[in-house]
Amino acid sequence: MVIKKFKNGKIKLQIEPKFDYNNSNEIDIDEVYHRDITMSDLYINQINGYQYVVDFNTQLVYPLISEGYHLSYYNPLVFLRNEFTKKATLYFYPESKKQSKSLLEDLDNGY
């Protein structure tokens, strides 16, 4: 996986095509999350009942929302796997610095 963090805060996640002996297009999202995403200091957290991607290095928070659905009821890794099967590249756009700070405070307080 290629993860690129832009100066404006945007993050690009791109699945690299790889040769598969079984001709399976199945993405091992657990491996991708634990090996690639967390190694880039990006973590999925639930804050105030919603799922977010949090970059603790930049103190930015990215909503993990698709088509207006409230994702607190869904597994965010399944959501990511489904999105990657639709397209190989995902972009995440950060909340404002003020909103990110507020959400990180809520995360620290256990909301």
N, C-alpha and C positions, 0 to 999 in steps of 0.2 A: 504494500500500500504506500502511496505517496501522500504525504501530508505537508501542505504548504500554508504557512501563516503569513498573511499580508500585513503591511504596515498599517492599513486602515482597519485592521482587526478581523477582516474576513478570513475564513479558513476554508481550504479546499482539501477534500478527501477523495482520493482517486484509487480505485482498485486496479492493480496492474494485471493485464492478461498473463496467464501462466499456462504452461503446457500441462495438460492433465491426461494421464494414461487411461483413465476410465471414461473420458469424454463427459465428465460430470461438470455441470456449471454451478454446482452447489458451493456456496461460500461458507467457510467455517468462521462465522462471525465472532465466536468466542475467542478464537486464535487471533483474529484481526484486532479485536478490542484490546485484549491483554498484551499482545506483542507490539502492535503498532500505535494504537490510539493512546493508551496509557503511557507508553514510552515517550510520547510527545507532550506529556503532562496535560492531557485532556481526559476528563472524567465525566461520566454521566451521573447526575445527582437529581434527586427529587426535591424541589423547593416549593413550598406552598401548594403542594398537590400537582405540580406540573414537572415534566421532565426537562432538564437542561444539560447542555454540555458546558462544563466549566473548565476554563484555562486558569489555573492558579498562578502561573507565572505572570500573565498579563493582567490578572484580576478581571477578566471579561467573562460574561455569561452569554450563552447562545441558546435560544429556544429550540427545543426538539419537537416541533409541531408539524403535522401533516394535514392539510385540507381541513383545518379547523377542529380536528378531533382532540379531545382531552386525553392525553396519553398516560395519565396516572393509572389507568386500568390495563395498559398494555405493556408488554416487555419491550423496552427500548432497543435491545439487541435484535429482536425479531423485526422491529420496525426498520432498523438500519439494514439488516439483511434483505428485507423486501425492497427497500429503496435502491440498494446496490444491484439487485437483479433487474430493476427497471432501467437504471442508468449507471454507468461506471464512475461518474463524478458527482459528488455532492458538495454544495457550498453552504456554509453556516455564516450568518451575519450576527454580529454582537448586539446586545442591548446597549443602550447608552451607558457611559461610565457611571453616571449617577444611579441608574437603574441596576447596573451590575453590582455596584457597591451595596445597594439596598438588599439585593437578592443574596449576596454573599453573607451579609449580616444575618439575614433570615436563616440561611444554611447553618451558620455558626450557632444560632439560637435554637436550632432543631425544628424549624418550621418546615 
